[in-house]
């Protein structure tokens, strides 16, 4: 009858694994990050200046938070 052994994780192995994971996380945090290319938007002047009520993003956000 053959006995199969299940590898068990002891305390020393767990601490070594945790230390390695921490060191890898610190190293990854120190790596330089790639800069995203800046998006250039063409500036255009409106033909007519807007006046009066305008439904802008911050007004929509207010409406969303004021809902019951």
ROFI-91925 format. One record per atom (N, C-alpha, C, O, CB): residue number from 1; residue in three letters; atom name; x, y, z. Coordinates in nm, 4 decimals. Glycine has a CB too. Layout:
// ROFI-91925
  seq  type  atom        xx        yy        zz
  NUM   ala    CA         X         Y         Z
...
// end
This chain:
// ROFI-91925
  seq  type  atom        xx        yy        zz
    1   unk     N    0.0843   -0.1161    0.0000
    1   unk    CA    0.0000    0.0000    0.0000
    1   unk     C    0.0898    0.1236    0.0000
    1   unk     O    0.1729    0.1413    0.0890
    1   unk    CB   -0.0964   -0.0009    0.1215
    2   unk     N    0.0718    0.2086   -0.1009
    2   unk    CA    0.1559    0.3272   -0.1073
    2   unk     C    0.0860    0.4434   -0.0375
    2   unk     O   -0.0352    0.4625   -0.0474
    2   unk    CB    0.1888    0.3633   -0.2540
    3   unk     N    0.1658    0.5171    0.0310
    3   unk    CA    0.1137    0.6300    0.1054
    3   unk     C    0.1408    0.7571    0.0264
    3   unk     O    0.2551    0.7845   -0.0102
    3   unk    CB    0.1765    0.6377    0.2469
    4   unk     N    0.0372    0.8339    0.0003
    4   unk    CA    0.0577    0.9612   -0.0680
    4   unk     C    0.0691    1.0701    0.0363
    4   unk     O   -0.0098    1.0772    0.1306
    4   unk    CB   -0.0576    0.9916   -0.1677
    5   unk     N    0.1662    1.1523    0.0179
    5   unk    CA    0.1870    1.2592    0.1145
    5   unk     C    0.1383    1.3910    0.0549
    5   unk     O    0.1631    1.4209   -0.0619
    5   unk    CB    0.3364    1.2687    0.1552
    6   unk     N    0.0719    1.4656    0.1335
    6   unk    CA    0.0236    1.5969    0.0937
    6   unk     C    0.1216    1.6987    0.1504
    6   unk     O    0.1433    1.7033    0.2715
    6   unk    CB   -0.1238    1.6233    0.1440
    7   unk     N    0.1810    1.7804    0.0638
    7   unk    CA    0.2755    1.8779    0.1173
    7   unk     C    0.2021    1.9798    0.2052
    7   unk     O    0.0993    2.0354    0.1665
    7   unk    CB    0.3507    1.9496    0.0023
    8   unk     N    0.2561    2.0016    0.3204
    8   unk    CA    0.1939    2.0973    0.4116
    8   unk     C    0.2800    2.2233    0.4185
    8   unk     O    0.4019    2.2196    0.4020
    8   unk    CB    0.1753    2.0354    0.5534
    9   unk     N    0.2144    2.3300    0.4424
    9   unk    CA    0.2863    2.4572    0.4545
    9   unk     C    0.3099    2.4814    0.6019
    9   unk     O    0.2164    2.4891    0.6816
    9   unk    CB    0.2069    2.5765    0.3891
   10   unk     N    0.4359    2.4932    0.6361
   10   unk    CA    0.4659    2.5201    0.7749
   10   unk     C    0.4813    2.6713    0.7949
   10   unk     O    0.4746    2.7486    0.6994
   10   unk    CB    0.5939    2.4446    0.8189
   11   unk     N    0.5014    2.7106    0.9167
   11   unk    CA    0.5083    2.8522    0.9511
   11   unk     C    0.6259    2.9213    0.8834
   11   unk     O    0.6125    3.0351    0.8384
   11   unk    CB    0.5184    2.8690    1.1016
   12   unk     N    0.7392    2.8557    0.8755
   12   unk    CA    0.8580    2.9154    0.8145
   12   unk     C    0.8344    2.9425    0.6660
   12   unk     O    0.8719    3.0488    0.6164
   12   unk    CB    0.9802    2.8235    0.8331
   13   unk     N    0.7734    2.8493    0.5948
   13   unk    CA    0.7448    2.8669    0.4533
   13   unk     C    0.6458    2.9809    0.4323
   13   unk     O    0.6592    3.0576    0.3370
   13   unk    CB    0.6903    2.7370    0.3930
   14   unk     N    0.5469    2.9928    0.5199
   14   unk    CA    0.4481    3.1001    0.5084
   14   unk     C    0.5144    3.2361    0.5278
   14   unk     O    0.4836    3.3302    0.4548
   14   unk    CB    0.3349    3.0808    0.6112
   15   unk     N    0.6044    3.2481    0.6243
   15   unk    CA    0.6722    3.3752    0.6469
   15   unk     C    0.7656    3.4113    0.5320
   15   unk     O    0.7767    3.5282    0.4949
   15   unk    CB    0.7502    3.3701    0.7768
   16   unk     N    0.8323    3.3117    0.4761
   16   unk    CA    0.9198    3.3376    0.3614
   16   unk     C    0.8361    3.3843    0.2417
   16   unk     O    0.8752    3.4771    0.1709
   16   unk    CB    1.0016    3.2100    0.3245
   17   unk     N    0.7224    3.3207    0.2195
   17   unk    CA    0.6346    3.3604    0.1100
   17   unk     C    0.5799    3.5012    0.1288
   17   unk     O    0.5724    3.5781    0.0329
   17   unk    CB    0.5201    3.2623    0.0972
   18   unk     N    0.5418    3.5355    0.2512
   18   unk    CA    0.4898    3.6690    0.2793
   18   unk     C    0.5982    3.7744    0.2600
   18   unk     O    0.5721    3.8822    0.2065
   18   unk    CB    0.4339    3.6759    0.4219
   19   unk     N    0.7192    3.7429    0.3035
   19   unk    CA    0.8303    3.8372    0.2850
   19   unk     C    0.8642    3.8574    0.1393
   19   unk     O    0.8935    3.9691    0.0968
   19   unk    CB    0.9531    3.7892    0.3589
   20   unk     N    0.8604    3.7499    0.0622
   20   unk    CA    0.8874    3.7597   -0.0811
   20   unk     C    0.7793    3.8409   -0.1505
   20   unk     O    0.8098    3.9233   -0.2368
   20   unk    CB    0.8972    3.6202   -0.1438
   21   unk     N    0.6539    3.8188   -0.1143
   21   unk    CA    0.5445    3.8944   -0.1747
   21   unk     C    0.5561    4.0425   -0.1406
   21   unk     O    0.5303    4.1275   -0.2258
   21   unk    CB    0.4089    3.8396   -0.1280
   22   unk     N    0.5938    4.0742   -0.0193
   22   unk    CA    0.6118    4.2141    0.0211
   22   unk     C    0.7257    4.2805   -0.0539
   22   unk     O    0.7148    4.3960   -0.0951
   22   unk    CB    0.6372    4.2230    0.1704
   23   unk     N    0.8351    4.2073   -0.0716
   23   unk    CA    0.9493    4.2624   -0.1444
   23   unk     C    0.9147    4.2850   -0.2909
   23   unk     O    0.9564    4.3849   -0.3495
   23   unk    CB    1.0703    4.1692   -0.1328
   24   unk     N    0.8394    4.1940   -0.3502
   24   unk    CA    0.7980    4.2113   -0.4897
   24   unk     C    0.7024    4.3293   -0.5051
   24   unk     O    0.7099    4.4028   -0.6036
   24   unk    CB    0.7319    4.0834   -0.5417
   25   unk     N    0.6133    4.3476   -0.4093
   25   unk    CA    0.5202    4.4606   -0.4153
   25   unk     C    0.5959    4.5929   -0.4032
   25   unk     O    0.5632    4.6897   -0.4718
   25   unk    CB    0.4138    4.4494   -0.3037
   26   unk     N    0.6964    4.5970   -0.3164
   26   unk    CA    0.7757    4.7194   -0.3014
   26   unk     C    0.8561    4.7469   -0.4279
   26   unk     O    0.8689    4.8621   -0.4694
   26   unk    CB    0.8698    4.7085   -0.1798
   27   unk     N    0.9096    4.6435   -0.4885
   27   unk    CA    0.9865    4.6621   -0.6118
   27   unk     C    0.8962    4.7084   -0.7254
   27   unk     O    0.9364    4.7922   -0.8061
   27   unk    CB    1.0581    4.5318   -0.6510
   28   unk     N    0.7757    4.6551   -0.7323
   28   unk    CA    0.6824    4.6955   -0.8371
   28   unk     C    0.6396    4.8403   -0.8199
   28   unk     O    0.6169    4.9106   -0.9185
   28   unk    CB    0.5600    4.6046   -0.8373
   29   unk     N    0.6285    4.8854   -0.6957
   29   unk    CA    0.5902    5.0241   -0.6703
   29   unk     C    0.7003    5.1204   -0.7119
   29   unk     O    0.6720    5.2362   -0.7424
   29   unk    CB    0.5568    5.0438   -0.5229
   30   unk     N    0.8243    5.0754   -0.7137
   30   unk    CA    0.9362    5.1622   -0.7470
   30   unk     C    0.9644    5.1693   -0.8973
   30   unk     O    1.0428    5.2535   -0.9413
   30   unk    CB    1.0592    5.1153   -0.6750
   31   unk     N    0.9018    5.0824   -0.9760
   31   unk    CA    0.9256    5.0824   -1.1198
   31   unk     C    0.8700    5.2093   -1.1835
   31   unk     O    0.7647    5.2582   -1.1426
   31   unk    CB    0.8628    4.9584   -1.1846
   32   unk     N    0.9399    5.2626   -1.2829
   32   unk    CA    0.8868    5.3832   -1.3492
   32   unk     C    0.7613    5.3480   -1.4282
   32   unk     O    0.7499    5.2401   -1.4864
   32   unk    CB    0.9937    5.4465   -1.4433
   33   unk     N    0.6684    5.4415   -1.4283
   33   unk    CA    0.5436    5.4188   -1.5001
   33   unk     C    0.5504    5.4874   -1.6348
   33   unk     O    0.6148    5.5911   -1.6505
   33   unk    CB    0.4224    5.4696   -1.4190
   34   unk     N    0.4834    5.4283   -1.7310
   34   unk    CA    0.4790    5.4858   -1.8645
   34   unk     C    0.3825    5.6038   -1.8645
   34   unk     O    0.2722    5.5951   -1.8107
   34   unk    CB    0.4368    5.3797   -1.9696
   35   unk     N    0.4248    5.7129   -1.9246
   35   unk    CA    0.3411    5.8309   -1.9344
   35   unk     C    0.2405    5.8117   -2.0463
   35   unk     O    0.2752    5.7663   -2.1553
   35   unk    CB    0.4259    5.9572   -1.9580
   36   unk     N    0.1160    5.8465   -2.0186
   36   unk    CA    0.0143    5.8411   -2.1217
   36   unk     C    0.0276    5.9650   -2.2103
   36   unk     O    0.0548    6.0742   -2.1605
   36   unk    CB   -0.1278    5.8316   -2.0594
   37   unk     N    0.0089    5.9486   -2.3393
   37   unk    CA    0.0200    6.0655   -2.4262
   37   unk     C   -0.0906    6.1660   -2.3955
   37   unk     O   -0.2057    6.1291   -2.3722
   37   unk    CB    0.0143    6.0235   -2.5738
   38   unk     N   -0.0536    6.2916   -2.3962
   38   unk    CA   -0.1498    6.3967   -2.3668
   38   unk     C   -0.2449    6.4137   -2.4845
   38   unk     O   -0.2039    6.4136   -2.6006
   38   unk    CB   -0.0781    6.5294   -2.3352
   39   unk     N   -0.3703    6.4281   -2.4523
   39   unk    CA   -0.4714    6.4474   -2.5554
   39   unk     C   -0.4834    6.5968   -2.5813
   39   unk     O   -0.5105    6.6752   -2.4904
   39   unk    CB   -0.6092    6.3856   -2.5133
   40   unk     N   -0.4632    6.6339   -2.7045
   40   unk    CA   -0.4711    6.7747   -2.7419
   40   unk     C   -0.6087    6.7992   -2.8009
   40   unk     O   -0.6490    6.7348   -2.8977
   40   unk    CB   -0.3582    6.8141   -2.8430
   41   unk     N   -0.6799    6.8933   -2.7410
   41   unk    CA   -0.8122    6.9262   -2.7902
   41   unk     C   -0.8051    7.0584   -2.8663
   41   unk     O   -0.7423    7.1548   -2.8227
   41   unk    CB   -0.9144    6.9340   -2.6737
   42   unk     N   -0.8703    7.0592   -2.9788
   42   unk    CA   -0.8736    7.1816   -3.0581
   42   unk     C   -0.9670    7.2803   -2.9904
   42   unk     O   -1.0813    7.2475   -2.9586
   42   unk    CB   -0.9187    7.1533   -3.2045
   43   unk     N   -0.9174    7.4011   -2.9689
   43   unk    CA   -0.9997    7.5030   -2.9070
   43   unk     C   -1.0825    7.5717   -3.0142
   43   unk     O   -1.0304    7.6188   -3.1153
   43   unk    CB   -0.9133    7.6050   -2.8300
   44   unk     N   -1.2100    7.5761   -2.9899
   44   unk    CA   -1.2963    7.6442   -3.0848
   44   unk     C   -1.3821    7.7443   -3.0095
   44   unk     O   -1.4271    7.7177   -2.8980
   44   unk    CB   -1.3840    7.5436   -3.1631
   45   unk     N   -1.4038    7.8567   -3.0699
   45   unk    CA   -1.4867    7.9578   -3.0075
   45   unk     C   -1.6283    7.9410   -3.0589
   45   unk     O   -1.6494    7.9265   -3.1793
   45   unk    CB   -1.4329    8.1006   -3.0357
   46   unk     N   -1.7248    7.9430   -2.9696
   46   unk    CA   -1.8624    7.9276   -3.0141
   46   unk     C   -1.9067    8.0493   -3.0957
   46   unk     O   -1.8637    8.1619   -3.0703
   46   unk    CB   -1.9555    7.9069   -2.8936
   47   unk     N   -1.9927    8.0245   -3.1934
   47   unk    CA   -2.0404    8.1326   -3.2787
   47   unk     C   -2.1254    8.2296   -3.1980
   47   unk     O   -2.1129    8.3510   -3.2138
   47   unk    CB   -2.1205    8.0768   -3.3975
   48   unk     N   -2.2117    8.1771   -3.1116
   48   unk    CA   -2.2969    8.2595   -3.0278
   48   unk     C   -2.2690    8.2289   -2.8822
   48   unk     O   -2.2645    8.1116   -2.8449
   48   unk    CB   -2.4451    8.2371   -3.0608
   49   unk     N   -2.2505    8.3277   -2.7999
   49   unk    CA   -2.2327    8.2983   -2.6577
   49   unk     C   -2.3645    8.2479   -2.5991
   49   unk     O   -2.4718    8.3008   -2.6282
   49   unk    CB   -2.1831    8.4240   -2.5807
   50   unk     N   -2.3536    8.1454   -2.5167
   50   unk    CA   -2.4730    8.0867   -2.4562
   50   unk     C   -2.5151    8.1713   -2.3373
   50   unk     O   -2.4312    8.2235   -2.2639
   50   unk    CB   -2.4475    7.9398   -2.4128
   51   unk     N   -2.6428    8.1839   -2.3196
   51   unk    CA   -2.6937    8.2567   -2.2038
   51   unk     C   -2.8140    8.1819   -2.1492
   51   unk     O   -2.8780    8.1043   -2.2203
   51   unk    CB   -2.7312    8.4034   -2.2407
   52   unk     N   -2.8436    8.2056   -2.0245
   52   unk    CA   -2.9580    8.1410   -1.9628
   52   unk     C   -2.9216    8.0069   -1.9021
   52   unk     O   -2.8051    7.9790   -1.8738
   52   unk    CB   -3.0681    8.1233   -2.0637
   53   unk     N   -3.0238    7.9243   -1.8827
   53   unk    CA   -3.0067    7.7942   -1.8178
   53   unk     C   -2.9318    7.6982   -1.9089
   53   unk     O   -2.9641    7.6844   -2.0269
   53   unk    CB   -3.1429    7.7349   -1.7788
   54   unk     N   -2.8310    7.6318   -1.8523
   54   unk    CA   -2.7557    7.5311   -1.9265
   54   unk     C   -2.7466    7.4058   -1.8414
   54   unk     O   -2.7135    7.4116   -1.7230
   54   unk    CB   -2.6137    7.5829   -1.9649
   55   unk     N   -2.7758    7.2951   -1.9019
   55   unk    CA   -2.7671    7.1671   -1.8319
   55   unk     C   -2.6244    7.1150   -1.8471
   55   unk     O   -2.5916    7.0491   -1.9458
   55   unk    CB   -2.8718    7.0635   -1.8878
   56   unk     N   -2.5407    7.1449   -1.7492
   56   unk    CA   -2.4004    7.1055   -1.7532
   56   unk     C   -2.3791    6.9834   -1.6648
   56   unk     O   -2.4714    6.9365   -1.5983
   56   unk    CB   -2.3091    7.2220   -1.7084
   57   unk     N   -2.2561    6.9328   -1.6649
   57   unk    CA   -2.2258    6.8125   -1.5876
   57   unk     C   -2.2474    6.8331   -1.4380
   57   unk     O   -2.3018    6.7453   -1.3712
   57   unk    CB   -2.0826    6.7691   -1.6130
   58   unk     N   -2.2055    6.9485   -1.3843
   58   unk    CA   -2.2207    6.9675   -1.2408
   58   unk     C   -2.3676    6.9865   -1.2030
   58   unk     O   -2.4061    6.9529   -1.0910
   58   unk    CB   -2.1383    7.0873   -1.1942
   59   unk     N   -2.4506    7.0395   -1.2932
   59   unk    CA   -2.5944    7.0499   -1.2674
   59   unk     C   -2.6560    6.9102   -1.2671
   59   unk     O   -2.7399    6.8798   -1.1822
   59   unk    CB   -2.6637    7.1404   -1.3738
   60   unk     N   -2.6155    6.8255   -1.3606
   60   unk    CA   -2.6654    6.6876   -1.3643
   60   unk     C   -2.6267    6.6123   -1.2375
   60   unk     O   -2.7050    6.5335   -1.1844
   60   unk    CB   -2.6110    6.6139   -1.4879
   61   unk     N   -2.5043    6.6377   -1.1893
   61   unk    CA   -2.4594    6.5720   -1.0669
   61   unk     C   -2.5439    6.6183   -0.9479
   61   unk     O   -2.5793    6.5377   -0.8619
   61   unk    CB   -2.3097    6.6011   -1.0414
   62   unk     N   -2.5758    6.7463   -0.9431
   62   unk    CA   -2.6606    6.7960   -0.8351
   62   unk     C   -2.7976    6.7302   -0.8406
   62   unk     O   -2.8494    6.6865   -0.7378
   62   unk    CB   -2.6745    6.9489   -0.8430
   63   unk     N   -2.8569    6.7226   -0.9590
   63   unk    CA   -2.9872    6.6596   -0.9743
   63   unk     C   -2.9832    6.5145   -0.9275
   63   unk     O   -3.0771    6.4665   -0.8640
   63   unk    CB   -3.0333    6.6670   -1.1198
   64   unk     N   -2.8742    6.4452   -0.9591
   64   unk    CA   -2.8615    6.3040   -0.9193
   64   unk     C   -2.8531    6.2902   -0.7684
   64   unk     O   -2.9079    6.1952   -0.7126
   64   unk    CB   -2.7378    6.2404   -0.9841
   65   unk     N   -2.7852    6.3834   -0.7002
   65   unk    CA   -2.7718    6.3731   -0.5553
   65   unk     C   -2.8957    6.4243   -0.4830
   65   unk     O   -2.9181    6.3893   -0.3671
   65   unk    CB   -2.6496    6.4498   -0.5087
   66   unk     N   -2.9768    6.5072   -0.5499
   66   unk    CA   -3.0956    6.5633   -0.4857
   66   unk     C   -3.2158    6.4705   -0.4977
   66   unk     O   -3.3179    6.4948   -0.4335
   66   unk    CB   -3.1288    6.6987   -0.5462
   67   unk     N   -3.2067    6.3657   -0.5776
   67   unk    CA   -3.3185    6.2719   -0.5917
   67   unk     C   -3.3447    6.1983   -0.4615
   67   unk     O   -3.2531    6.1677   -0.3852
   67   unk    CB   -3.2905    6.1715   -0.7037
   68   unk     N   -3.4690    6.1716   -0.4390
   68   unk    CA   -3.5058    6.0968   -0.3170
   68   unk     C   -3.5398    5.9548   -0.3547
   68   unk     O   -3.5735    5.8743   -0.2680
   68   unk    CB   -3.6257    6.1634   -0.2430
// end
